[in-house]
Amino acid sequence: MKFAKDIKDIKFATVEMGYKTTMEVSEPIVMASAAGWYVGAICKDEDCGGMIVPYNRFTEYMTQEKAQVVLDTPMEQGGFAE
């Protein structure tokens, strides 16, 4: 797993996952798996000692440059930027 942003610069928010269960989930970021680059989110898995793991993939696989454009595109135009 690769990130286009330093891990120390990624913002996390506490998300309710169910009955009295929460998880720290990241903002949308450009990241890569063996299949390619995409916009997705990571989380801190407390069951694994706070290890960073993939949480969700929001887009199809593409080049890193295209994923960055999608992330930077305003939401009203179909991207992720506020």
Buried (B, 14 or more C-beta within 10 A) or exposed (E): EEBBBEEEEBEBEEEEEEEEEEBBBBBBBBBBEEEEBBBBBBBBBEEEEEEBEBBEBBBEEBEBEBBBBBBEBEEEEEBBEE
